[in-house]
Amino acid sequence: MGEVQTKAPLDSPALTGTPTAPMPETTAAGIEIATAAFVAAKVAQLVGSAPEALDTLQELADALGNDPNFAITVLNKLAGK
């Protein structure tokens, strides 16, 4: 009977409607539940101070000429000078 008393009620606001979860530590990298706020913060951190013209993967790929070997291409061009 004691175990039943420690369980969340079925109509708990954390379990119905829009479920909630605790915000993981900012250093979390394991199997913690990632809340929408946590993911949004990590995306904002990743984008950081990138200029608006280069703040998506597509914009970065376009700027690099969609060259999967961009670093090698640049090195070869520099070596040829």
Contact map, one row per residue, 1 for C-alpha under 8 A:
111110000000000000000000000000000000000000000000000000000000000000000000000000000
111111000000000000000000000000000000000000000000000000000000000000000000000000000
111111100000000000000000000000000000000000000000000000000000000000000000000000000
111111100000000000000000000000000000000000000000000000000000000000000000000000000
111111100000000000000000000000000000000000000000000000000000000000000000000000000
011111110000000000000000000000000000000000000000000000000000000000000000000000000
001111111000000000000000000000000000000000000000000000000000000000000000000000000
000001111101000000000000000000000000000000000000000000000000000000000000000000000
000000111111000000000000000000000000000000000000000000000000000000000000000000000
000000011111001000000000000000000000000000000000000000000000000000000000000000000
000000001111101100000000000000000000000000000000000000000000000000000000000000000
000000011111111100000000000000000000000000000000000000000000000000000000000000000
000000000011111111100000000000000000000000000000000000000000000000000000000000000
000000000001111111111000000000000000000000000000000000000000000000000000000000000
000000000111111111110000000000000000000000000000000000000000000000000000000000000
000000000011111111100000000000000000000000000000000000000000000000000000000000000
000000000000111111100000000000000000000000000000000000000000000000000000000000000
000000000000111111110000000000000000000000000000000000000000000000000000000000000
000000000000111111111000000000000000000000000000000000000000000000000000000000000
000000000000011001111100000000000010000000000000000000000000000000000000000000000
000000000000010000111110000000001010000000000000000000000000000000000000000000000
000000000000000000011111000000000010000000000000000000000000000000000000000000000
000000000000000000001111100000000110110000000000000000000000000000000000000000000
000000000000000000000111110100011110010000000000000000000000000000000000000000000
000000000000000000000011111100000000000000000000000000000000000000000000000000000
000000000000000000000001111100000000010000000000000000000000000000000000000000000
000000000000000000000000111110000000000000000000000000000000000000000000000000000
000000000000000000000001111111010000000000000000000000000000000000000000000000000
000000000000000000000000001111110000000000000000000000000000000000000000000000000
000000000000000000000000000111110000000000000000000000000000000000000000000000000
000000000000000000000000000011111000000000000000000000000000000000000000000000000
000000000000000000000001000111111100000000000000000000000000000000000000000000000
000000000000000000001001000000111110000000000000000000000000000000000000000000000
000000000000000000000011000000011111011000000000000000000000000000000000000000000
000000000000000000011111000000001111111000000000000000000000000000000000000000000
000000000000000000000000000000000111111100000000000000000000000000000000000000000
000000000000000000000010000000000011111110000000000000000000000000000000000000000
000000000000000000000011010000000111111111000000000000000000000000000000000000000
000000000000000000000000000000000111111111100000000000000000000000000000000000000
000000000000000000000000000000000001111111110000000000000000000000000000000000000
000000000000000000000000000000000000111111111000000000000000000000000000000000000
000000000000000000000000000000000000011111111100000000000000000000000000000000000
000000000000000000000000000000000000001111111110000000000000000000000000000000000
000000000000000000000000000000000000000111111111000000000000000000000000000000000
000000000000000000000000000000000000000011111111000000000000000000000000000000000
000000000000000000000000000000000000000001111111000000000000000000000000000000000
000000000000000000000000000000000000000000111111110000110000000000000000000000000
000000000000000000000000000000000000000000011111110000000000000000000000000000000
000000000000000000000000000000000000000000000011111000000000000000000000000000000
000000000000000000000000000000000000000000000011111101100000000000000000000000000
000000000000000000000000000000000000000000000000111111100000000000000000000000000
000000000000000000000000000000000000000000000000011111100000000000000000000000000
000000000000000000000000000000000000000000000000001111100010000000000000000000000
000000000000000000000000000000000000000000000000011111111011001000000000000000000
000000000000000000000000000000000000000000000010011111111011000000000000000000000
000000000000000000000000000000000000000000000010000001111111000000000000000000000
000000000000000000000000000000000000000000000000000001111111100000000000000000000
000000000000000000000000000000000000000000000000000000011111110000000000000000000
000000000000000000000000000000000000000000000000000011111111111000000000000000000
000000000000000000000000000000000000000000000000000001111111111100000000000000000
000000000000000000000000000000000000000000000000000000001111111111100000000000000
000000000000000000000000000000000000000000000000000000000111111111000000000000000
000000000000000000000000000000000000000000000000000001000011111111000000000000000
000000000000000000000000000000000000000000000000000000000001111111100100000000000
000000000000000000000000000000000000000000000000000000000000111111100000000000000
000000000000000000000000000000000000000000000000000000000000111111110000000000000
000000000000000000000000000000000000000000000000000000000000100111111100000000000
000000000000000000000000000000000000000000000000000000000000000001111100000000000
000000000000000000000000000000000000000000000000000000000000000000111111100000000
000000000000000000000000000000000000000000000000000000000000000100111111110000000
000000000000000000000000000000000000000000000000000000000000000000001111111000000
000000000000000000000000000000000000000000000000000000000000000000001111111100000
000000000000000000000000000000000000000000000000000000000000000000001111111110000
000000000000000000000000000000000000000000000000000000000000000000000111111111000
000000000000000000000000000000000000000000000000000000000000000000000011111111100
000000000000000000000000000000000000000000000000000000000000000000000001111111110
000000000000000000000000000000000000000000000000000000000000000000000000111111111
000000000000000000000000000000000000000000000000000000000000000000000000011111111
000000000000000000000000000000000000000000000000000000000000000000000000001111111
000000000000000000000000000000000000000000000000000000000000000000000000000111111
000000000000000000000000000000000000000000000000000000000000000000000000000011111
